[in-house]
Amino acid sequence: MKKNILLALLSLMPLLSSAKISPEEIKLGSENPEGVVSYVGALTNKQSLAFTYAKQWVSKTFNNYKAVVQLEDNDNYKIVLKGNSLIFQKNTKETFANTETSGRLYYTVTIDVKEGKFRIKFEDMSVKRNIHFSSSLIQTSDINDSFTFSEIETKLDDPTTPKGLKEDIVEFPLSAKNSIAGLINSLEDALNLNDVF
């Protein structure tokens, strides 16, 4: 009987160790006045191996390790980086002009690796919107602006906010939550990689 219970518990271990965070669990704006998203997950690999995998994850996720890493502390198994992710893109084509609108989520990420667990923390988050106009009739131009998630909420609630701005930024919070959850889950998978060679 005890052997059967132990086998049942062991068969559940992969499910328990591969818990994923969903975008709905990410809190932004007024739900998170501090503006910090922190996630602690379990590690199946040893601390030193998981930290090596964390560095590989940064390289693969952000393409240029040296450009994004602000701090690499090998003694304390910590990496701090400044990164950004594309979270919104819309193209509008009209007779004489094209408009490309994009939103990029900017953040500072701290990854701490301990024996048996890790933490990833997002801070200093903002979304930068870029609108690029191009036309054969007029000179191309760009509009750039930046918003915190609290500012996005304020602008969405303000009846004087231009309709075009509202149409763009209404997408930003959910898109950011999807991006953050995706980054957390991909890091957790990378740190727990079983890469036997």
C-alpha positions as CSV (number, residue, x, y, z in Angstrom):
1,M,0.0,0.0,0.0
2,K,2.8,2.5,1.0
3,K,4.6,1.5,-2.2
4,N,1.5,2.4,-4.3
5,I,1.1,5.8,-2.6
6,L,4.8,6.6,-3.1
7,L,4.6,5.6,-6.8
8,A,1.5,7.8,-7.2
9,L,3.2,10.7,-5.6
10,L,6.3,10.2,-7.8
11,S,4.2,10.1,-10.9
12,L,2.7,13.5,-9.9
13,M,6.1,15.2,-9.5
14,P,6.5,16.3,-13.1
15,L,3.1,17.9,-12.9
16,L,3.9,19.7,-9.7
17,S,7.3,20.9,-10.8
18,S,6.0,22.2,-14.1
19,A,3.4,24.6,-12.7
20,K,2.9,27.5,-15.0
21,I,1.9,31.0,-14.3
22,S,-1.1,32.3,-16.3
23,P,-1.4,35.9,-17.6
24,E,-4.4,36.4,-15.3
25,E,-2.1,36.0,-12.3
26,I,0.0,39.0,-13.4
27,K,-1.1,42.2,-11.7
28,L,-0.4,45.6,-13.2
29,G,-1.6,49.2,-12.7
30,S,-3.9,49.8,-9.7
31,E,-3.9,46.1,-8.8
32,N,-0.1,46.5,-8.3
33,P,0.8,50.0,-7.0
34,E,4.4,49.0,-6.4
35,G,4.8,48.0,-10.0
36,V,6.8,44.9,-9.2
37,V,5.9,41.4,-10.6
38,S,7.8,38.7,-8.7
39,Y,7.6,34.9,-9.2
40,V,9.2,32.2,-7.2
41,G,9.5,28.7,-8.8
42,A,11.0,25.4,-7.9
43,L,14.2,24.0,-9.3
44,T,15.0,20.4,-10.2
45,N,18.6,21.2,-11.2
46,K,21.5,22.1,-9.0
47,Q,22.0,25.8,-8.4
48,S,25.2,26.1,-10.5
49,L,23.7,24.3,-13.5
50,A,20.4,26.2,-13.2
51,F,22.5,29.5,-13.2
52,T,24.3,28.4,-16.3
53,Y,20.9,27.7,-17.9
54,A,19.7,31.2,-16.8
55,K,22.6,32.8,-18.7
56,Q,21.8,30.7,-21.8
57,W,18.1,31.8,-21.5
58,V,19.1,35.4,-21.4
59,S,21.3,35.0,-24.5
60,K,18.6,33.2,-26.4
61,T,15.7,35.4,-25.3
62,F,17.4,38.8,-25.8
63,N,19.9,37.9,-28.6
64,N,22.7,40.1,-27.2
65,Y,23.7,39.1,-23.7
66,K,26.3,41.9,-23.2
67,A,23.8,44.6,-24.4
68,V,21.1,43.7,-21.8
69,V,22.9,42.4,-18.8
70,Q,23.6,45.1,-16.2
71,L,24.9,42.8,-13.5
72,E,26.1,39.2,-13.4
73,D,27.0,38.1,-9.9
74,N,28.4,34.5,-10.2
75,D,29.1,34.3,-6.5
76,N,25.5,35.0,-5.5
77,Y,23.9,33.5,-8.7
78,K,22.2,36.7,-9.7
79,I,21.6,38.4,-13.1
80,V,20.1,41.9,-13.6
81,L,19.1,42.9,-17.1
82,K,17.3,45.7,-18.9
83,G,15.1,44.3,-21.7
84,N,12.1,44.9,-23.9
85,S,9.5,42.9,-25.7
86,L,7.2,43.7,-28.6
87,I,3.7,43.4,-27.3
88,F,1.6,45.2,-29.8
89,Q,1.7,45.8,-33.6
90,K,-0.9,47.2,-35.9
91,N,-0.5,48.2,-39.6
92,T,-3.1,50.4,-41.3
93,K,-2.9,50.9,-45.1
94,E,-4.8,53.7,-46.7
95,T,-4.8,55.1,-50.3
96,F,-1.9,57.4,-49.9
97,A,-0.4,56.5,-46.5
98,N,0.6,53.6,-44.3
99,T,0.7,53.7,-40.5
100,E,2.6,51.2,-38.4
101,T,1.9,51.3,-34.6
102,S,3.8,49.2,-32.2
103,G,4.1,48.9,-28.4
104,R,7.1,47.6,-26.6
105,L,7.2,46.6,-22.9
106,Y,10.4,47.9,-21.2
107,Y,11.5,46.4,-17.9
108,T,14.3,45.6,-15.5
109,V,14.5,41.9,-14.6
110,T,16.4,40.3,-11.7
111,I,16.9,36.6,-11.7
112,D,18.1,35.0,-8.5
113,V,18.9,31.3,-8.4
114,K,19.0,29.4,-5.0
115,E,19.3,25.7,-4.2
116,G,15.9,24.3,-5.0
117,K,14.2,27.5,-6.1
118,F,14.5,30.6,-8.2
119,R,13.0,34.1,-8.4
120,I,12.4,36.3,-11.4
121,K,11.4,39.9,-10.7
122,F,10.1,42.6,-13.1
123,E,10.5,46.2,-12.2
124,D,10.6,49.7,-13.8
125,M,7.9,48.6,-16.4
126,S,6.6,50.9,-19.0
127,V,5.2,50.6,-22.5
128,K,6.6,52.8,-25.3
129,R,4.3,53.4,-28.3
130,N,5.7,54.2,-31.7
131,I,3.6,55.4,-34.6
132,H,5.4,55.5,-37.9
133,F,3.6,57.3,-40.8
134,S,4.9,56.8,-44.4
135,S,3.4,58.3,-47.5
136,S,4.5,59.0,-51.1
137,L,2.9,62.5,-50.7
138,I,4.3,63.7,-47.4
139,Q,7.5,63.2,-45.4
140,T,7.5,60.2,-43.1
141,S,7.3,60.9,-39.4
142,D,7.2,59.2,-36.1
143,I,5.4,59.7,-32.8
144,N,6.8,58.2,-29.7
145,D,5.3,58.2,-26.2
146,S,5.7,56.2,-23.0
147,F,3.2,55.1,-20.3
148,T,3.2,53.3,-17.0
149,F,0.3,50.9,-16.4
150,S,-1.2,53.4,-14.0
151,E,-1.1,56.1,-16.7
152,I,-2.7,53.8,-19.1
153,E,-5.6,53.2,-16.7
154,T,-6.0,56.9,-16.2
155,K,-6.0,57.7,-19.9
156,L,-8.5,54.9,-20.6
157,D,-10.9,56.4,-17.9
158,D,-10.4,60.0,-19.2
159,P,-13.2,61.0,-21.7
160,T,-10.8,63.6,-23.2
161,T,-8.2,61.0,-24.3
162,P,-8.2,60.8,-28.1
163,K,-10.0,57.7,-29.5
164,G,-6.9,56.6,-31.5
165,L,-4.8,56.6,-28.4
166,K,-7.4,54.6,-26.4
167,E,-7.6,52.1,-29.3
168,D,-3.9,51.4,-29.1
169,I,-3.3,51.4,-25.3
170,V,-6.3,49.4,-24.4
171,E,-4.4,46.3,-25.7
172,F,-1.2,47.1,-23.7
173,P,-2.1,45.6,-20.2
174,L,-3.3,42.2,-21.5
175,S,-0.5,42.0,-24.0
176,A,2.1,42.8,-21.3
177,K,0.6,40.2,-19.0
178,N,0.9,37.6,-21.8
179,S,4.5,38.6,-22.5
180,I,5.5,38.5,-18.8
181,A,3.9,35.2,-18.2
182,G,5.6,33.8,-21.3
183,L,9.0,35.0,-20.1
184,I,8.5,33.5,-16.6
185,N,7.3,30.2,-18.0
186,S,10.1,29.9,-20.5
187,L,12.7,30.8,-17.9
188,E,11.3,28.1,-15.5
189,D,11.5,25.5,-18.3
190,A,15.0,26.6,-19.1
191,L,16.2,26.4,-15.5
192,N,14.7,22.9,-15.1
193,L,16.0,21.5,-18.4
194,N,17.1,17.9,-18.2
195,D,19.8,18.0,-20.8
196,V,21.7,14.8,-20.4
197,F,24.5,14.4,-22.9
